[in-house]
Each structure stands twice: as C-alpha cells, then as structure tokens.
Amino acid sequence: MTPPKILRNARQKMDGLDLLRSIGDRTASVVFTDFQYRQGLEVLAYGNEGERQGARAELPQMTDAQITAFVVEVQRVLQSSGYWFNWLDKYALFSGSWHKWLPEIGPLSLVDGFIWDKERIGMGRRSRSRFEALAVIQKGPRRAEGIWKNRSLPDVVRAK
C-alpha cells in the first residue's frame, strides 16, 4: 500500500489513524487529538440526540479500542519529551475514564491542563457544563526546561 501524501501545515483529508501511521517514529514534537467518544452522552442518557444534536449524532463514534489504537500511534510518533494535547469533556475529565485509553507500553504523564470557557452553557443533569478541558500529556522524560518556552499562557481561556 502506498503511504498517503502528507501536506505539511495543511488540513489533511484522510483517516486520522492512517495519518499517524504514515508518520515516522519520534518525529512529532506536538500532537493534538479530539476523539469522538460517547461516555458522557451514554451516562446522561438524554435520548434526544436526534432532535437537538443531529449533526453531532451523525459523526462516527469511536470505541475505547479505537481510541487506544490512536494513543499508541501518538506515543510512537512523539519525540522524547514531546506533548500530546487531548480534548476532554466534563465527564471524561472528572470520571477519569480517559485513563483507560493510555497504553501500558511507555511513559505518558499528565503534566498540565487548560480550561476553555465557552461562555455558554451546555448539557448537564445537575450543573450545566460551559467548558471543555485540554489535557497536556508529555512523553518521557518529563521536563519543561528548554521544551515549554511560553510561560505566559493562562490555564483558563475564554471563547472568542
């Protein structure tokens, strides 16, 4: 099979796992992911996805096994001390369910995080969520010196 043509700094139109598999070992300093998972929606069980969430419901949802396959590839392509930024919803963050996606094959550590304040409320049975979280995960060895150069970033960012 011929590897896909990868355009640098351009939107790629291919399966994300194929994209990651086409990248060489330890070549990326940063990887961003935003997995299509359903844990929070399944727990909330609103039952009205077709009415209010039509476009989102049409996106193919990923199983835990598919997400873990992505994470294995993310770990493979990251350079030593490279960063993986992973978007998490409220349920995945506070339940800790995202930890089950981490493979047992190497050093990935949560080192920081950001909150995106969307400034409008969303779903929730008790409190209504208005944020998403960006987990900052680093491949070993853990270090900030010489790697993380901008130390002026706030950990809460408002929607623009």
C-alpha positions in Angstrom: 0.0 0.0 0.0 1.3 3.4 -1.0 1.5 5.8 2.0 -0.8 8.8 1.8 0.6 12.2 0.6 1.0 14.3 3.7 1.0 18.1 3.2 2.7 20.0 6.0 0.7 22.7 7.8 -2.4 21.9 5.8 -5.7 20.2 6.6 -5.5 16.5 5.9 -8.5 14.7 4.4 -7.9 11.1 5.5 -8.5 8.7 8.4 -6.6 10.0 11.4 -5.1 6.6 12.2 -3.8 6.3 8.6 -2.2 9.8 9.0 -0.5 8.8 12.3 0.7 5.5 10.8 2.3 7.4 7.9 4.5 9.5 10.2 7.9 8.2 11.3 8.8 7.2 14.8 9.7 10.1 17.2 9.2 12.8 14.6 6.5 15.0 16.1 7.0 17.4 19.0 3.3 18.0 19.4 0.1 16.1 18.7 -3.5 17.4 19.2 -6.5 15.0 19.4 -10.2 15.5 19.9 -11.7 12.0 19.9 -15.4 11.3 19.1 -16.3 9.3 22.3 -19.7 8.8 23.8 -19.2 8.1 27.5 -20.7 11.3 28.8 -23.7 11.1 26.5 -24.3 7.5 27.4 -24.2 8.2 31.1 -26.6 11.2 30.8 -28.9 9.2 28.5 -30.9 12.2 27.3 -32.5 10.3 24.5 -32.9 13.4 22.4 -29.8 13.4 20.2 -31.7 13.3 17.0 -33.7 16.4 17.9 -31.0 18.8 19.3 -27.8 17.1 18.4 -28.4 15.9 14.9 -25.1 16.9 13.3 -23.1 15.6 16.2 -25.0 12.4 16.3 -24.1 11.7 12.7 -20.3 11.8 13.5 -18.9 8.2 13.7 -18.3 7.5 17.4 -15.1 5.8 18.5 -14.8 2.8 20.7 -12.3 2.7 23.5 -10.2 0.2 21.5 -10.1 2.6 18.5 -9.0 5.5 20.8 -6.3 3.3 22.4 -5.0 2.5 18.9 -4.7 6.3 18.2 -2.9 6.8 21.5 -0.4 4.0 20.8 0.4 5.8 17.5 0.6 9.2 19.2 3.1 7.8 21.6 5.1 6.3 18.8 5.3 9.5 16.7 6.1 11.8 19.7 9.7 12.8 20.2 11.2 12.4 23.7 9.6 15.0 26.0 7.0 15.8 23.3 3.5 16.9 24.1 0.1 15.4 23.4 -2.8 17.8 23.8 -6.1 15.9 24.2 -9.5 17.5 24.4 -11.8 16.1 27.2 -15.4 16.8 28.1 -16.5 17.2 31.7 -17.5 13.6 32.1 -14.2 12.1 30.8 -12.2 14.6 32.9 -13.8 14.2 36.3 -14.6 10.4 36.0 -11.1 9.7 34.9 -12.4 7.5 32.1 -9.8 8.8 29.7 -7.1 7.0 31.6 -8.2 3.7 30.2 -7.1 4.9 26.7 -3.5 5.1 27.8 -1.4 2.1 26.7 0.8 0.2 29.1 3.8 0.5 26.7 5.5 3.6 27.7 5.8 6.8 29.7 2.9 9.3 29.1 2.2 11.6 32.0 -0.3 14.3 32.7 1.7 17.5 33.2 -0.7 20.4 32.8 -4.1 21.3 31.6 -6.2 24.2 30.2 -9.9 25.0 30.5 -11.7 26.5 27.6 -14.6 28.6 28.9 -17.2 28.5 26.1 -19.2 31.2 27.8 -22.5 29.4 27.2 -24.0 26.5 29.0 -24.3 23.1 27.5 -25.6 19.7 28.8 -25.8 18.5 32.4 -28.2 16.9 34.8 -27.0 18.9 37.8 -24.7 21.7 36.8 -24.7 22.7 33.1 -21.2 22.5 31.6 -19.8 25.5 29.8 -16.2 24.3 29.5 -14.0 21.8 27.8 -10.6 20.7 29.1 -7.4 20.3 27.3 -5.1 17.7 29.0 -1.4 18.3 28.5 0.3 15.0 28.4 4.0 14.6 28.0 6.1 11.6 26.7 9.0 10.9 29.0 11.3 12.1 30.1 9.2 14.7 31.8 10.7 18.2 31.6 9.7 21.8 30.9 13.1 23.5 30.7 14.0 24.1 27.1 10.8 22.5 25.9 7.9 24.7 27.1 9.0 28.1 26.1 5.9 30.3 26.6 5.2 30.6 30.3 2.7 33.4 29.9 -0.3 31.2 29.0 -3.3 31.3 31.3 -4.9 28.0 32.2 -8.4 29.3 31.6 -9.1 30.7 28.1 -12.4 32.3 27.1 -14.1 31.6 23.8 -13.6 34.2 21.1 
